[in-house]
């Protein structure tokens, strides 16, 4: 699925590959010479959603998976999700909805309703900081699929785009599953949540084959279960929020949890010495101006982590931290200061990962 966040996704692809390599290094470097592998490690990967996926499965030697067959199932599943939620496939369910006239129910799959429902819930809970209809604003700020010349949009264009943004312009029907727009200009983009949902669906597919130890990653969003081939929790990297290089800020254990990271440090442009981030605040129509460089969220489902990470990037270091703390969300904030980066974590982060994993 290619989305209004295509540029950011493609930039993150190389970072995801780097982090995966460092995850494996971290897993192996923790071992002593007396530890031997007791599990087979099998890996499959491929392109999807404008980025790539990587799956690592660990099984007993006598219970190895058939990699070609499993990859075929994974690819088919991801193609189905694309056909439901892509804004770049003109015949997708979401594209049909975006092209529809107002006040018409457009039939969609139950999965589309599930993701839209989750988006609506987060939008209401965050007082509009998260909004799946923000696409028109992203486009006029040159962060959409056709970025064009990086210039400041006129205030009149921003205000015009804001009139078409608002989750309140969407209605959901569950039986039969359908969506309806209330104004003609509304445009839904699920790029801030769909990759996380896809990770969850791939994880469920693996579990349907009784696979108990896996790490699934799509475009940097992850979900892990069980342990690696050396019997330890999976270890995943969080990238240092700097644009000039790709290094890992921290490595954390991840077992029976999901993780998603959102950042402002790669996709931006400057005009007259002022930086404008790709993270657009739906409440103002402008790129965020705070100092939060990146935020990582850990939780049960990757769909929720994916969306909440985007939401916290809009809310910023103070409002976002307080919002996460009140809702017992496990979040790790990296804030840019005049002296480098300051790290801050919510109380729930250590409840899930343990005090020994302070970042």
N, C-alpha and C positions, 0 to 999 in steps of 0.2 A: 504494500500500500504506500504510494507516494502521497504526501500530504502537504499542507501549508508549512509544515516544519521540515520539508525535504532537505534543504540546505544544511540545517543543524544535524539531521539524521545522518547524512552522508559524511559530515565532518566527524561525527561520533563513531562511525564505523571503524576507522583505524584505531581510535582510542579503545573501543571494545575489544579488538583483537589484541592490542597491547596488554590490556588488563587481564584477558584470559590467559595469556602467556605467563604473566606474573602470578596469577592465581596458582597455576600449575607449579611454578617454581617455589611458591610459598608452601604449597602442600608437601612437596618433596623435601624441602630443606628442613622441615621440622622433624624428620625421621632420624633415628639412630641406625647404626650399621646393622644392628641385630633384627631390625624390622624387615619383614619380607612381604611382598604383595600377596594378598589372599583373595583378591578380586580381579577379574578382567576389567580393563578400561576400554570402552568402545566409544567412538565419536562420530557424529554425523553433522554436516553443516550444509548451508545453501543460502541462496538469495531469497529475500522476502521483504515486503513493505518498504521498499526503497533502501533497505539495509541488508543485514544478513542474520542468520540464526546459527547457533552453535549448541549442540547437545552432547553432554558427556554422560554415559551410563556405566555403572559399575555393577557387575554380576558375578556370581560364583562361576568358576571355570566350566562347570557342567551345565550352566544355564545361560549361556551367551545368547544375545539377541541376533536375529538375522538382519544385519544392517541395511541391505537394499530394500527389504520389505518394510522395515520400520521407517526408513527415509521416505518411501513412497507414501505411506500413511501420513507422515508429518507434512509433506509437501501438499498433499491433497487437502488436508485440514486447513493449512494456511491459505491455500488458494480459495477455499470456501469462505474464509473470513474476509479475504480481500474482496471477493465478489459481493459480500454483504456490506462492507464498511468503507471501501476505498472511495475517495473523492476524485480519483484519476481514471477509474474505470467508468465510462459513461453509462454502462448498463448495470452498474451495481445498484443495490437496493438504496443505499444512501444517496447516490447520484440521482436516482429517479425521484426521491423525495425532494432533494434540493431543486430539481427542475419542475416540481409540481406547482399547481396553483394553490392559493390559500383555501382553507376550509374544505379540503378534500382529504379523506383518510387514505393513506398510501400503505398497502400491505407490506410488511417486512417480516424477517425471521425473528423468532423469540430472542435470539442472541443480540440482535440489534436493539430490541426493546430493553434487554437487560443492561446493555452498556449505556444507552441513553438514560435509562432510569437512574443508574449510578451517577451519571454526569449531572442530572437534575438535582439529585440529593446533595451532592457536594456543592453545587452552585448555591443552593439555598442555605446550606450550613456555613458557607464562607462569605455570605452576604455579597455575592456577585464576583468575588475574586477569581473564581473558576467559572468559565463559560464556554461551552462547546460551539457557540455561535460567533466567536471573536474573529473568525476568518477574514471578514471584510476589513477590519482594522489592521490585521497582520499584513494583508496585501498592500494597503496604501502606504504602509511603513517599509515596503520593499523587502519583506521577509517571506513572501509567498512564493509560488512556483515560478513566477516571472518577475524577478527582483528589479530589473532595470537599473537606472542610475540612482545612486544613493543620495537622495535629496530630502529635505524636510517637506512633508505634505502641508498644504495650506490648512489653516484652522477650519475653514469652511468644509473641506473634504473630510476632516476628522469628525466634525459634528454630524455630517451627513451619514458617514459610515456608522456612527454610534446609534443612529435611529434604527438601523437594521440588526443591531446586536442586542441580544437579551434572551435568556433561556425561557422567559415567560411567554415567548412567542411560539413555543412548542407544546403540543399536547400528545399524550401517550395513551394508547389503548392496548390492553393486555390480551383480550380474548374477543375476536382474533387479534394477533399482534399487528399494530399499525401505528403510524405517526401522522400528525397533521400540523401544518404551519398556519399561523394566524395572520401573518403579513407576507406579501409576496417576496420581499427581499431577504428573508431570513435564510441563512446558509449554515448547515451543521457540518462541523469537522471534528472527527473523533481521534485525531492524531495524538492527543495528550492522554489517551486512555486505551486505545485499541491495541498497541503493542503489549501492554501489560495483560490485557484480556487474552491475547494470543498466547502469551507465555503460560497463563493458567490452563488454557485449553490443551496445549501440548503436554503439560504436566499431567493433566487428567488422562490423556491418551496413553502416556507411559504407564501410569498406574493401572489402567485397564488391562495392561499386559503383565501385571504383577511385578513391575520394575520398582524396586524400593529405594534405590540409590541413584540419584541423577542430579545434574545441574543443567538447567535450560536458560539460554540467553538469547534475546532478540533485541538488537540495537542498543545493548547496554542494560536492558531491563532483565531481571533474573529471578529464578525460583529454584530452590534446592531442597532435596529431601535426602535423609540418611547421611551417608558418608562417602568419602572418596575411596579409591582402590587400596589405600593403606589404612583404612579403618578409622580415619579422623574426619571431623566436620569439614565440609568444603570451605575454602578460603577464597574470598573475592576482594578485588581491589577497588578502591575509591580514588579517582583521578585527582591530582593536584590541579586546582582551578587556574591554570596559566595557559596562555594562548601560544607561547613561543616554543613549548616543548611538551612532551607527553611523559609524565612520571606519575607514580602512585603516591598519593598522600598517606593512605592507610590501608592495611589489609585486615579484614574482619572475618570471623567465622560465620557461616551461614548454613544452618541445618533446619529443615522443616519450616523455612521462612522464605519470603520474597523480598526483593530489594530493587529500588529505582532511584535514579539520580537525575536531577535537573540542574542546569548551569547556565550562566550568562557570559562566560569568559571566551567563547569562540565565535559566536554569531552576533556581530554588532557592526556598526559603522560610525564614523566620526564626521562631524561637520563643524568647522571653526573651533576645533579642539574639544568639542563636546561629544561624548560617546552616547550612542543610542542602541539600547539592547533589543534583541529579538523578543524578549518577554514583554508582551503588551498587557497593560492593566485594563481589563474590560470596563472598569468603573470610571476611568478617565479618558481612555482612548489613546493614551501616551505610553511609550516604553517606561518601565519602572526606573526609578532614579536612586534606589537604595544601594547599599553596599554588600548585599548578599551575593556571593560569587557562585556558590552551589549549595544544594541541599540534598541529602540522601534520606530516604524513608524506608524503613523495614517493617514488614507486617505479614499478615496471613496470605492475602492474595496480591498478586502482582498488579492486577487491574487497579486496585485501590491505591497501592503504593505509587504507581505511575501517575495517576491523577492528582494525588495529594502532593507529590513532589512539585508538580507544576503549580498547584495552588499556593504552596509555601513560597515559591519563587516570586509570585506576584505579591504576596503579603509582606515579604521582606524579613529582615533579621529580628526585629522586635515584635511586630504584630504577628509574624509567622510563628515565632517561638512560643509566644503566649497562647496562640490558637492551638498549636500542637500539644502544649502542656495541658491545657484544659481538657482536651479530648483524648489524652493518654496515647498520643501518637509517638512512635519511636522515630525521632528525626535527628540528624546530625548536620549542623550548619557550619559552613566555612565562610567567614565574613572578611572582606577586604578592609584593611586599615592602613594608616600611613606607615606602619612598621611591619607590613607583611600581612599574614592571615591569622585570624583569631578563630579558634574552634569552639563550638558550643553544642551541647547535646541535651536533648530532653530527658527527663527522668525515666521515661518509658524505654528509651534506648538501652539503658543499662539493666532494666528489668528483663529485657529479652536477651541481651547479649552478655550480660555479666559485668561486674565492676572491673574485672581484669582486662576488659577490652576497651578501656577508655581510649579515646582517640586524641 
